[in-house]
Amino acid sequence: EVQLLESGGGLVQPGGSLRLSCSASGFTFDNYGMSWVRQAPGKGLEWVSSISGSDSGGDTYYAASVRGQFIISRDNSKNMVYLQMNSLRAEDTATYYCAKDAYYNRRSHFDYWGQGTLVTVSS
Amino acid sequence: QSALTQPPSASGSPGQSVTISCTGTSSDVGGYNYVSWYQQHPGKAPKLMISEVNKRPSGVPDRFSASKSGNTASLTVSALQAEDEADYYCCSYAGSNNLVFGGGTKLTVL
């Protein structure tokens, strides 16, 4: 059974940083891309970032809204994917979902999702 | 990329069919066969219902079907049931390794 468990959310001041983590299990982690999708309170879904499957590292992709601000990474030895979020702004307030890509390195669809972790940017 | 356009709401009575549209451009929906649909119940994570325009994952009832014509994709829910009441989001590949979601449609089962 595929399981994705996010952690690391919380309250952070504007301009601050936060690192989200996602622990994955139930599939061959190296073989699949992983992504982060966010949802602001009461709003729709927004793709944030993806990282390809990889033997080491992976190719990374970002939405224009977070490029240069967020960094996605993965540790295949731990079946973990991370999202380093810097220079946070109020508009980054959202529930952040970790999602499994259906493919190794193709932006297509997400076949499994975690339960999400809430990030609140406020003073 | 701009969000794909979905109607904010849709409704139908139990047993009826309802179709939700998702309109984009030739740079996203119309340009690629990578349209997916997600169901989200309140307070829950999204769930994949349709991938690659019209492919239904294992476990998704065959009451859910989808198609695409030009720049518009559509999700049809047949034989509506109470548990189908949820928010539905379309998503499309938009080129250059970008993905774009629709604004979401709240489906109400009357």
Contacts between the chains, C-beta under 8 A, distances in Angstrom:
chain1	res1	chain2	res2	distance
A	37	B	46	7.7
A	37	B	101	8.0
A	44	B	3	7.0
A	44	B	89	6.3
A	44	B	101	5.9
A	44	B	102	7.1
A	44	B	103	4.8
A	44	B	104	4.3
A	45	B	38	7.3
A	45	B	40	7.9
A	45	B	46	6.6
A	45	B	89	5.2
A	45	B	91	7.4
A	45	B	101	4.5
A	45	B	104	7.2
A	46	B	101	6.3
A	47	B	91	7.5
A	47	B	98	7.4
A	47	B	99	4.1
A	47	B	100	7.0
A	47	B	101	6.5
A	50	B	97	7.4
A	50	B	99	7.8
A	61	B	97	4.3
A	61	B	98	7.5
A	63	B	98	6.9
A	64	B	1	7.7
A	64	B	98	7.8
A	97	B	45	6.1
A	97	B	46	7.1
A	102	B	51	6.6
A	107	B	34	7.0
A	107	B	93	5.1
A	107	B	97	5.3
A	107	B	98	7.0
A	107	B	99	5.2
A	108	B	34	4.8
A	108	B	36	7.2
A	108	B	51	6.8
A	108	B	52	6.5
A	108	B	93	6.6
A	109	B	34	7.1
A	109	B	36	3.7
A	109	B	48	6.2
A	109	B	51	4.3
A	109	B	52	7.0
A	109	B	91	6.8
A	110	B	36	7.6
A	110	B	38	7.8
A	110	B	46	7.7
A	110	B	48	6.4
A	111	B	48	5.2
A	111	B	51	7.4
A	111	B	57	6.7
A	112	B	48	7.7
A	113	B	45	4.2
A	113	B	46	5.4
A	113	B	47	7.1
A	113	B	48	8.0
A	114	B	45	6.4
A	115	B	44	7.9
A	115	B	45	5.3
A	116	B	45	6.0
